[in-house]
Amino acid sequence: MVAQEHSFLRKLLTLAGVVSAVIMVIIVRLSYLQISLTDDFVTRSQKNFLRYEQKNPLRGNIIDSMGKLLATNRPVINVYWKGHGNKKLSPEQINSLTTLKELLHEINPTEQAINRAEWKAQKLLLAKDVEFEQLSKISERFSSNPSVLIETDFTRLYPYKKMASHVLGYLGNLEVGWTGKMGIEKLYETSLKGQSGLTQKVLNSFGKHLSEKEVEQSLAGQDITITLDLSLQRIAEMLFPKDKKGVFILMDATDGSLRVALSRPDFDPNLFLNKMDQETWQEIQDTKPFLNRIHNACYPPGSIFKLVTLAAALESNIIEEDTLWECKGSVIVGNRRFRCHRQDGHGHLTATEAVAKSCNILFYDIAKNLDIDVLANYARRFGLGKTVGSVFNDAPGLIPTREWKARTKGERWWLGETLSANIGQSYLLTTPIQIARMIASIEVGYLVTPRILEESSVTYEPLTIN
């Protein structure tokens, strides 16, 4: 009897221990769920009835040096259908939609989409960027209709279309919001775009819209003033042949301000503000308009490089300022005849006259005594063969030397190549902005950094030996 009681007691204690262990596990689990995972469950719960909608801010303007808008925002009037949670559209609502279709000529969403928006009490876009005449009629007909909303949004506007398009750039990526893809729009995206706002919407378990409130206010982007002068840019755009490729640069030699920056072919940034069909995109691509020739295209500088050659010859005492030269139309170096552009020759010339008349013979004769590495050193002193230091990512170009040719071509440097280099040919490559900077340095005595922002500081470097 005693043994049976002891056995029963052990079983009872074992059962109590198991029950206690289970209860402790439950307590620990509940504590973990209620304390450690509180934030996670709150977030999951909120996702069931809360939705957040981002509100894009007003983008900052791009303004010329005289205060004229080069890139701004224009208002866009949109028409929406506001659902009220009804299971189906009422006869009055159907009549309203019929009238809207007549006034707008076309409504983007399907009838099924409108019915779903009505049932879920959601807002649905019917038409975007409505014309003023249509807007007037809709406002008159539906001024007190709770199902028809008229709201104002903004889109980017480039009022002068192609003008200075490589400097201004354009916007893209419609799905994720407007983003700068080129030029000032891309370089100063953070300043221009501002800060997005946030709207909190409350939905019920069926997805119906119950209420909304603004939790973060959007902040407009900053305006940016650039150095371009619209009136001067217009003159350049008018004078430059429409069917020619090239650049037109007007830069203040003292502080590097770009007053005119024209690159052709160009493009209209407004085209990228709406979805573009394949045919239009192909037409744009065929002209290859996105190359900023001012900063990124490299060309042989040609006769303008003779200024560098002349400076090197004068400082190396190869010629004197009052030296007279005779151009007979050609000169023989080695077994080859090098010609001037004027076949019968220019006659006797001073160095100044040789530059003014773009005579080649003087520079061919200089080449006999001017080493290519000395010429390259002077070219670099004038800012050629390296980037100019502006905000645009420009190309460095190429100034050839003996070492460069041996390394890249596996050949020695020939005297005939120095003759070609002296007149801006051979392997020489420069960007238009480098040449503008070089000419400016001859005027002011220092190499100024080209500027596009009015607020940027003036920086320069002296014309010294590298």
C-alpha positions as MATLAB code, in Angstrom:
seq = 'MVAQEHSFLRKLLTLAGVVSAVIMVIIVRLSYLQISLTDDFVTRSQKNFLRYEQKNPLRGNIIDSMGKLLATNRPVINVYWKGHGNKKLSPEQINSLTTLKELLHEINPTEQAINRAEWKAQKLLLAKDVEFEQLSKISERFSSNPSVLIETDFTRLYPYKKMASHVLGYLGNLEVGWTGKMGIEKLYETSLKGQSGLTQKVLNSFGKHLSEKEVEQSLAGQDITITLDLSLQRIAEMLFPKDKKGVFILMDATDGSLRVALSRPDFDPNLFLNKMDQETWQEIQDTKPFLNRIHNACYPPGSIFKLVTLAAALESNIIEEDTLWECKGSVIVGNRRFRCHRQDGHGHLTATEAVAKSCNILFYDIAKNLDIDVLANYARRFGLGKTVGSVFNDAPGLIPTREWKARTKGERWWLGETLSANIGQSYLLTTPIQIARMIASIEVGYLVTPRILEESSVTYEPLTIN';
ca = [
       0.000    0.000    0.000;
       2.812    2.392    0.936;
       4.669    1.464   -2.273;
       1.619    2.287   -4.343;
       1.298    5.670   -2.648;
       4.987    6.432   -3.326;
       4.569    5.460   -6.997;
       1.496    7.647   -7.365;
       3.303   10.572   -5.705;
       6.264   10.224   -8.094;
       3.943   10.207  -11.066;
       2.147   13.235   -9.719;
       5.414   15.101   -9.225;
       6.617   14.130  -12.702;
       3.346   15.373  -14.209;
       3.605   18.594  -12.245;
       7.174   19.048  -13.469;
       6.157   18.487  -17.101;
       3.238   20.912  -16.758;
       5.521   23.485  -15.113;
       8.095   23.074  -17.893;
       5.406   23.533  -20.547;
       4.094   26.612  -18.759;
       7.632   28.056  -18.548;
       8.184   27.427  -22.245;
       4.896   29.172  -22.997;
       5.828   32.088  -20.725;
       9.273   32.446  -22.331;
       7.773   32.220  -25.805;
       5.069   34.778  -25.017;
       7.664   37.064  -23.460;
       9.802   36.776  -26.581;
       6.832   37.512  -28.836;
       5.458   40.335  -26.697;
       8.738   42.041  -25.765;
      11.504   41.175  -28.195;
       9.325   41.157  -31.323;
       7.040   44.039  -30.391;
       8.425   46.421  -33.018;
       8.290   43.760  -35.718;
       4.641   42.866  -35.028;
       3.649   46.514  -34.757;
       5.221   47.119  -38.163;
       3.446   44.115  -39.657;
       0.173   45.211  -38.153;
       0.538   48.725  -39.500;
       1.284   47.404  -42.971;
      -2.167   45.839  -42.969;
      -3.920   49.216  -42.815;
      -1.277   51.919  -43.450;
       0.114   52.978  -46.821;
       2.754   55.655  -47.407;
       2.833   57.732  -50.565;
       5.826   59.849  -51.517;
       5.144   63.424  -52.597;
       7.713   64.792  -55.022;
       8.993   68.292  -54.231;
       9.156   71.210  -56.641;
      12.476   71.043  -58.491;
      14.797   74.047  -58.300;
      15.148   76.413  -61.262;
      18.262   76.880  -63.392;
      18.773   80.588  -64.026;
      21.145   82.493  -66.316;
      23.466   85.261  -65.110;
      20.811   87.887  -65.856;
      18.071   86.156  -63.887;
      16.253   84.507  -66.817;
      14.830   81.004  -66.389;
      16.581   78.356  -68.465;
      14.972   75.361  -66.723;
      11.870   75.694  -64.560;
       8.563   73.980  -63.717;
       5.169   74.398  -65.298;
       1.832   73.487  -63.709;
       0.089   70.365  -64.982;
      -3.661   69.975  -64.396;
      -4.803   66.394  -63.783;
      -8.337   65.021  -63.475;
      -9.004   62.187  -60.988;
     -11.928   59.948  -60.081;
     -12.528   59.836  -56.313;
     -14.132   56.590  -55.133;
     -16.500   56.532  -52.142;
     -16.660   52.852  -51.169;
     -19.798   51.943  -53.115;
     -20.021   48.425  -54.506;
     -20.968   49.768  -57.912;
     -21.322   53.065  -59.716;
     -24.572   54.926  -59.334;
     -26.530   56.123  -62.412;
     -25.407   59.690  -61.625;
     -21.755   58.590  -61.528;
     -22.134   56.721  -64.825;
     -23.590   59.873  -66.403;
     -20.689   61.892  -65.012;
     -18.157   59.497  -66.542;
     -19.940   59.627  -69.895;
     -19.785   63.426  -69.871;
     -16.105   63.339  -68.853;
     -15.291   61.050  -71.763;
     -16.932   63.518  -74.145;
     -15.033   66.480  -72.694;
     -11.673   64.763  -72.435;
     -12.067   62.783  -75.688;
     -10.349   59.874  -73.957;
     -10.029   58.428  -70.450;
      -6.980   56.277  -69.758;
      -8.240   53.749  -67.132;
     -10.679   50.988  -68.044;
     -14.234   50.730  -66.707;
     -13.107   47.843  -64.501;
     -10.359   49.990  -62.974;
     -12.837   52.793  -62.260;
     -15.250   50.345  -60.570;
     -12.417   48.999  -58.417;
     -11.371   52.527  -57.407;
     -14.983   53.334  -56.492;
     -15.358   50.241  -54.337;
     -11.989   50.732  -52.576;
     -12.582   54.464  -52.133;
      -9.351   55.224  -53.974;
      -8.242   58.065  -56.222;
      -7.665   57.176  -59.881;
      -6.071   59.304  -62.597;
      -8.440   59.861  -65.523;
      -6.494   62.379  -67.620;
      -3.138   64.122  -67.285;
      -2.091   67.613  -68.401;
      -5.590   68.728  -69.369;
      -5.844   71.687  -71.746;
      -7.283   74.963  -70.485;
     -10.434   74.771  -72.625;
     -11.221   71.267  -71.362;
     -10.439   72.303  -67.797;
     -12.868   75.230  -67.992;
     -15.716   72.991  -69.121;
     -14.976   70.339  -66.484;
     -14.764   72.952  -63.720;
     -18.109   74.378  -64.809;
     -19.886   71.013  -65.036;
     -18.377   69.271  -61.986;
     -17.540   72.041  -59.518;
     -19.594   70.355  -56.767;
     -19.231   66.726  -57.835;
     -17.438   64.778  -55.044;
     -16.331   62.068  -57.469;
     -14.381   64.389  -59.781;
     -11.165   65.931  -58.481;
      -8.996   68.506  -60.249;
      -5.448   68.704  -58.913;
      -2.329   70.601  -59.927;
       1.072   68.953  -60.305;
       4.281   70.242  -61.858;
       6.579   69.026  -64.603;
       9.944   70.268  -65.856;
      10.026   72.893  -68.584;
      12.899   74.059  -70.771;
      11.384   77.214  -72.306;
      14.155   77.678  -74.892;
      14.152   74.041  -76.000;
      17.504   73.099  -77.572;
      19.331   76.179  -76.354;
      22.373   75.274  -74.197;
      21.030   71.720  -73.907;
      24.455   70.181  -73.204;
      24.974   72.507  -70.261;
      21.454   72.148  -68.823;
      21.058   68.415  -69.479;
      17.743   66.572  -69.118;
      15.690   64.421  -66.729;
      14.831   60.745  -67.002;
      13.569   57.603  -65.193;
       9.833   58.291  -65.051;
       9.112   55.199  -62.919;
      11.314   56.206  -59.972;
      10.803   59.959  -60.182;
      12.632   62.653  -62.060;
      16.404   62.300  -61.970;
      19.077   64.367  -63.699;
      20.742   62.377  -66.474;
      23.166   64.935  -67.907;
      24.611   68.423  -67.485;
      23.638   70.704  -64.594;
      20.536   68.587  -63.935;
      22.771   65.612  -63.118;
      25.756   67.388  -61.568;
      23.592   69.233  -59.022;
      20.804   66.684  -58.634;
      20.967   66.763  -54.832;
      20.505   70.541  -54.652;
      17.887   70.773  -57.385;
      15.601   67.894  -56.389;
      14.757   69.118  -52.866;
      13.299   66.818  -50.205;
      10.335   64.521  -50.829;
       7.254   64.650  -48.612;
       5.325   61.693  -47.201;
       1.576   61.110  -46.938;
       0.120   58.414  -44.667;
      -3.088   56.698  -45.848;
      -5.342   54.497  -43.705;
      -7.126   51.544  -45.363;
      -9.561   48.994  -43.996;
      -9.261   45.215  -44.378;
     -10.901   45.397  -47.832;
      -8.398   47.965  -49.094;
     -10.838   50.863  -48.938;
      -9.374   54.286  -48.364;
     -10.466   55.707  -45.004;
      -8.280   58.753  -44.363;
      -4.902   60.333  -45.035;
      -2.538   62.855  -43.488;
       0.786   64.490  -44.309;
       3.553   63.157  -42.058;
       6.507   64.845  -43.785;
       6.308   68.092  -45.726;
       8.161   68.307  -49.039;
      10.844   70.969  -49.453;
      11.447   72.628  -52.827;
      14.859   72.290  -54.451;
      17.376   75.107  -54.565;
      17.644   77.441  -57.539;
      20.994   77.400  -59.326;
      22.373   80.418  -61.179;
      24.838   79.684  -63.977;
      27.197   81.976  -65.860;
      25.512   81.714  -69.272;
      24.026   84.900  -70.723;
      20.788   84.024  -72.532;
      20.925   87.049  -74.843;
      24.457   86.157  -75.989;
      23.567   82.465  -76.246;
      20.650   83.379  -78.527;
      22.945   85.335  -80.850;
      25.366   82.402  -81.039;
      22.520   79.933  -81.707;
      21.249   82.171  -84.512;
      24.687   82.650  -86.130;
      25.863   79.036  -85.901;
      24.762   77.007  -88.980;
      21.997   74.566  -88.013;
      23.400   71.752  -90.153;
      27.015   72.003  -88.967;
      28.753   70.121  -86.178;
      30.935   72.133  -83.836;
      31.034   74.476  -80.876;
      30.747   78.157  -80.037;
      32.386   79.261  -76.786;
      32.447   82.714  -75.256;
      34.447   82.793  -72.015;
      35.427   85.697  -69.781;
      39.231   85.558  -69.876;
      39.620   87.097  -66.402;
      37.393   84.827  -64.304;
      36.583   81.868  -66.588;
      32.817   82.514  -66.744;
      31.251   80.708  -69.707;
      28.848   83.232  -71.231;
      28.059   81.126  -74.311;
      28.364   77.344  -74.507;
      26.952   75.912  -77.737;
      27.525   72.373  -78.966;
      25.989   71.015  -82.179;
      24.186   68.724  -82.860;
      21.965   69.453  -79.874;
      18.635   68.147  -78.535;
      15.408   69.322  -76.906;
      15.346   68.252  -73.215;
      11.533   68.562  -73.190;
      11.298   65.386  -75.289;
      12.386   63.265  -72.313;
       9.608   64.469  -70.017;
       7.083   62.058  -71.561;
       7.281   58.508  -72.772;
       9.012   58.466  -76.131;
       8.116   56.147  -78.992;
      10.810   54.099  -80.702;
      10.666   56.125  -83.915;
      11.351   59.438  -82.145;
      14.157   57.886  -80.114;
      15.776   56.495  -83.267;
      15.585   59.908  -84.964;
      17.399   61.463  -82.009;
      20.035   58.709  -81.930;
      20.790   59.109  -85.642;
      22.127   62.633  -85.105;
      24.276   61.627  -82.065;
      23.357   64.818  -80.183;
      24.445   63.859  -76.657;
      28.188   64.421  -77.142;
      29.237   67.604  -75.361;
      31.797   68.699  -77.930;
      32.916   71.616  -75.768;
      34.434   69.355  -73.116;
      34.472   65.806  -74.475;
      35.351   65.949  -78.183;
      39.035   65.958  -79.148;
      40.265   67.500  -82.394;
      43.619   68.451  -83.966;
      43.910   72.142  -83.017;
      45.200   73.233  -86.421;
      46.717   76.645  -87.085;
      45.676   78.134  -83.758;
      48.367   75.925  -82.217;
      50.959   78.062  -84.047;
      50.683   80.475  -81.105;
      52.189   77.791  -78.856;
      54.912   77.043  -81.414;
      55.739   80.743  -81.726;
      55.980   81.164  -77.939;
      58.342   78.179  -77.721;
      60.493   79.492  -80.586;
      60.783   82.988  -79.130;
      61.662   81.822  -75.609;
      64.121   79.235  -76.982;
      65.809   81.998  -79.067;
      65.153   80.151  -82.303;
      63.703   83.361  -83.761;
      63.549   87.005  -82.710;
      60.507   89.249  -82.628;
      61.784   91.308  -85.589;
      62.975   88.335  -87.657;
      61.968   88.477  -91.329;
      61.020   85.276  -93.107;
      60.467   84.500  -96.749;
      57.665   82.198  -97.793;
      58.161   80.756 -101.268;
      55.156   78.426 -100.992;
      57.003   75.301  -99.889;
      60.093   73.948  -98.156;
      61.966   70.671  -98.601;
      62.858   68.689  -95.488;
      64.613   65.401  -96.116;
      63.090   63.914  -99.263;
      59.673   65.506  -98.780;
      58.241   68.862  -99.800;
      56.054   70.597  -97.192;
      53.738   73.227  -98.627;
      52.085   76.405  -97.435;
      48.359   76.822  -98.069;
      49.296   79.609 -100.517;
      51.194   77.809 -103.250;
      52.880   80.907 -104.736;
      54.068   81.961 -101.263;
      53.513   85.002  -99.031;
      56.889   86.655  -99.690;
      58.757   88.294  -96.819;
      56.923   88.189  -93.492;
      57.477   89.023  -89.863;
      56.503   86.458  -87.252;
      53.362   88.473  -86.487;
      52.396   88.537  -90.168;
      53.097   84.817  -90.486;
      50.587   84.114  -87.696;
      48.043   86.595  -89.087;
      48.208   85.048  -92.580;
      48.542   81.499  -91.213;
      51.742   80.925  -93.182;
      53.159   77.435  -92.643;
      56.726   78.003  -93.881;
      57.924   79.919  -90.803;
      56.749   77.070  -88.556;
      58.299   74.408  -90.796;
      61.640   76.203  -90.475;
      61.206   76.521  -86.688;
      60.689   72.756  -86.513;
      64.246   72.157  -87.729;
      65.548   73.565  -84.448;
      62.634   72.955  -82.024;
      62.622   69.577  -80.304;
      59.211   67.902  -80.037;
      59.612   67.453  -76.268;
      60.238   71.196  -75.859;
      57.132   71.922  -77.919;
      55.135   69.444  -75.778;
      56.323   71.182  -72.623;
      55.082   74.541  -73.891;
      51.769   72.997  -74.944;
      51.257   71.697  -71.403;
      52.188   75.106  -69.990;
      49.270   76.494  -71.993;
      46.919   73.919  -70.448;
      46.787   71.465  -73.350;
      46.930   67.708  -72.842;
      45.151   67.804  -69.461;
      41.661   68.436  -68.114;
      40.684   72.059  -67.488;
      39.335   71.462  -63.963;
      35.718   72.488  -64.576;
      32.667   70.724  -63.105;
      32.161   68.887  -66.389;
      34.079   65.645  -66.836;
      36.191   66.767  -69.792;
      38.682   64.835  -71.900;
      42.437   65.502  -71.468;
      43.355   65.379  -75.153;
      46.840   64.335  -76.305;
      50.213   66.087  -76.560;
      52.703   63.670  -78.188;
      56.335   63.251  -77.119;
      59.196   60.965  -78.108;
      58.526   58.750  -75.107;
      54.783   58.577  -75.911;
      55.376   57.449  -79.497;
      57.957   54.853  -78.491;
      55.598   53.475  -75.847;
      52.385   53.456  -77.893;
      53.626   53.014  -81.475;
      56.937   51.269  -80.917;
      58.652   53.760  -83.242;
      61.048   56.721  -83.020;
      59.904   60.299  -83.526;
      60.618   61.746  -86.981;
      61.444   65.349  -87.918;
      58.588   65.408  -90.424;
      56.181   64.756  -87.547;
      57.550   67.792  -85.716;
      56.783   69.900  -88.808;
      53.182   68.682  -88.708;
      52.935   69.175  -84.937;
      54.207   72.772  -85.256;
      51.102   73.693  -87.274;
      48.690   71.806  -84.995;
      48.512   68.478  -86.828;
      50.322   65.135  -86.329;
      49.028   63.285  -83.213;
      47.904   66.464  -81.417;
      44.384   66.359  -79.935;
      42.726   69.098  -77.882;
      39.225   69.960  -76.700;
      37.568   73.272  -77.658;
      37.469   74.397  -74.014;
      41.252   73.848  -73.752;
      41.792   76.111  -76.762;
      39.489   78.799  -75.308;
      41.463   78.623  -72.063;
      44.772   78.814  -73.960;
      43.721   81.951  -75.858;
      42.489   83.529  -72.620;
      45.836   82.835  -70.955;
      47.678   84.760  -73.692;
      45.441   87.747  -72.925;
      45.621   87.722  -69.106;
      48.869   85.861  -68.384;
      47.420   82.930  -66.396;
      45.338   79.800  -66.946;
      41.859   80.356  -65.504;
      39.499   77.486  -64.656;
      36.307   77.647  -66.757;
      33.273   78.304  -64.535;
      29.587   77.511  -65.078;
      28.247   78.358  -61.594;
      27.991   82.047  -60.685;
      28.697   81.315  -57.028;
      31.845   79.260  -57.663;
      35.156   80.864  -56.796;
      37.664   81.967  -59.430;
      40.722   79.697  -59.606;
      43.742   79.911  -61.872;
      47.338   78.826  -62.283;
      50.328   80.765  -63.653;
      51.916   80.032  -66.995;
      54.985   78.224  -65.647;
      57.175   75.360  -66.809;
      55.797   71.979  -65.750;
];
